[in-house]
Amino acid sequence: MEVLKRAREIEREGRRVIHFEVGEPDFPTASVIVEAAKRALDDGHTGYTEALGIPELRNAIADDYRLRFGINIESRRIAVTSGASGALNLLFSVLLNPGDKVLMSDPGYPCNEAFVRVVGGEPIRMPVDESTGYQPTVEIVKERWTADTVGVVLATPSNPTGSMIQKEQLKSINEFLAEREAFVLVDEIYQGLVYEPDLDAVATSSLAIDPELIVVNSFSKYFGMTGWRLGWCVVPNSLIEALERAAQNLYIAPSIVAQYAALAAYSPEGLGVSEERRTRFQRRRDLMYRGLCDAGLEVPLKPEGAIYLYANISSCGLDSETFSSRLIEEYQVAVTPGTDFGSHRAHEYVRFAYTAAEDDIRRGSELIGRAVRRFRNEI
Ligand SMILES: Cc1ncc(COP(=O)(O)O)c(C=O)c1O
């Protein structure tokens, strides 16, 4: 957020900034979705809806799991929420009691810590690095496990590394947790933004491994609807009533306009736009990967998903915060230091979001190359 604030100040001074810090697709929402929202308003859809979402949308999400991924999920197990953030808030509010510990990756999505803390839980970070594809293994889970641990949060593809969990990794973690009656929550918000994944990776949904897992998802990324604040979760039958009560109390219902608009995301046209954008993200990933390697940075993992590359900048002789701050001040390139995502080797890494046009990626990589040479010369 500090980098973004500084980028905006520089832009107000009239200088151009290349943005690799923004964690949202830079495309506007597909027009078929926008048109559906306008129609919903014209049709008078302006009130509250059912707390877990309109039945049409819950059915459409269930149909999509079946049609695109071959996974059968009853629509009653799907709760539509205010973004994945809303789903995570709701889930932790029903899953946790004060003092309960929840394991999560470091580096990982930073807000999970806050979601757990706000209901009195205690987040426990599991350090991960390139040796396990930036995903926890069951051995790492076991190392951190204590009597008061009640669950694990995973993310595939992950933010900030774009790494995907392997089927065997997920299966063994799931088995270990099932024996302890603990929950496995998989954040799949980057589902669909996947580029030729390894055959051993969970390429569609973790629900294909175990339909009883808790899965969180969103219309924000693949469907390009960040500002509409709409997501969902799939939960075991035993949780749905508690979730409904929590939703009714905490925010009543997700936005009605966003829900009617989201129905159009599943139309052939809507899915076509998302797929076309996915191929553009794949080209950008390749371009940025090459650009960062040519700039002399080490990118330990060419990610198979999401919209990020996580690069090691330690050869520049700077920590990630100084690197990021000098990059914006001296080259007007905005990136996110690893310290935003945890503490494990966070000073060595920077996240690059390829949410910018291809020309910006080319120009930005060239500037990063110049910066790297200058920083190394100063050592
Ligand atoms: C891994 C992950 N989970 C959840 C979210 C929250 O997304 P939203 O609330 O927009 O659906 C984000 C946003 O960047 C994310 O990267």
The ligand as an ORCA input file, in Angstrom:
! r2SCAN-3c Opt
* xyz 0 1
  C      -5.103    -15.477     -2.299
  C      -6.196    -14.457     -2.192
  N      -7.302    -14.734     -1.477
  C      -8.307    -13.850     -1.348
  C      -8.249    -12.596     -1.938
  C      -9.421    -11.657     -1.753
  O     -10.133    -11.505     -2.945
  P     -11.601    -10.930     -3.118
  O     -12.111    -10.552     -1.798
  O     -11.483     -9.780     -4.067
  O     -12.420    -12.034     -3.741
  C      -7.117    -12.239     -2.695
  C      -7.001    -10.917     -3.317
  O      -6.020    -10.554     -3.927
  C      -6.064    -13.205     -2.824
  O      -4.947    -12.953     -3.538
*
